[in-house]
Amino acid sequence: MPTTAGASASIPPVFAAWSLPERVAVSGGSVAAGVLGQGPPVVLVHGTPAWSYLWRGVAERLAEHRTVYLWDMLGYGDSHPAPGVAPTIARQAAVLAELVEHWGLEAPALVGHDIGGGVLARAHLVEGVAASALGLVDAAVLGPWNTPFTDHQQRYAEAYRTMPADVFADLAALRLRSATRTPLPDEVAAAYLAPWAGRRGQRRWVDQVAAVHHEDTREAVRRMDAVAAPTLVLWGEQDTWLPPETGERLAAAIPGARLRTVPDAGHFLPEDAPEDVAAALLEHVGS
């Protein structure tokens, strides 16, 4: 598990066991990162409204066979954009390219969940990050992907930024609980919500929602037929945010991609079924 050295005060101490220890200066801000395990490299990219905590069960299993690289995207977890920098998918893809160089990786396996899938697709196809394999987990790549709730937040962003903090906290908690098929234990839900707590966290949440748009993946989608890396599209059968049909379309757009679905799992597939996700990824990239 990542160590706690240098953990930011933005994450309550009870959850500091998962705070990533490294701080990397990147164009546009500072990124929390961590490495565990030994073996060929795999980079895990979370989505929204999560942070690297999403990967904890998967990462620990992968680390028995691989070196696992984790990071919190700008505006998420313990990573922070510089003033005036929007945490767009394009920005995150550029940061991922910087991190791969920082870590000295030549062609790691790249795995992304939700908009993390869009981030790695753009990093690979637009930023030129080489990859030995791709894993797209309930991934937001083919637009439009907004849920009605996200559309409403983008349309009325200022109202969400300024509503009473306790009301916003209730909305965020309800939204999070719809991401999984299995109800989240209170302590796990609290860990996911910790980066979004208080007025500051509320602004962070709305800032990242306002910044994310499928236009940032459009160029990557146009280049999908150039993907040569073996690709696995992995989906929760009970995903109510991005239904399995989205996964079918995504797999069909990538040459040679394989589609696998996981029963009784929702949009936060790594949370609902970490064993299944880790096993599928190890089978895909080689154990």
Secondary structure, DSSP 4 states (H G I P E B T S, - for coil): ----TT--TTS-GGGGGGS--EEEEETTEEEEEEEEE-SSEEEEE--TT--GGGGHHHHHHHTTTSEEEEEPPTTSTT-EEPTT----HHHHHHHHHHHHHHHT-SS-EEEEEEHHHHHHHHHHHTS----SEEEEEEE--SS----HHHHHHHHTHHHHHHS-HHHHHHHHHHHHHTS-SSPPPHHHHHHHHGGG-HHHHHHHHHHHHHH--THHHHHHHHTGGG--S-EEEEEETT-SSS-HHHHHHHHHHSTT-EEEEETT--S-HHHH-HHHHHHHHHHHH--
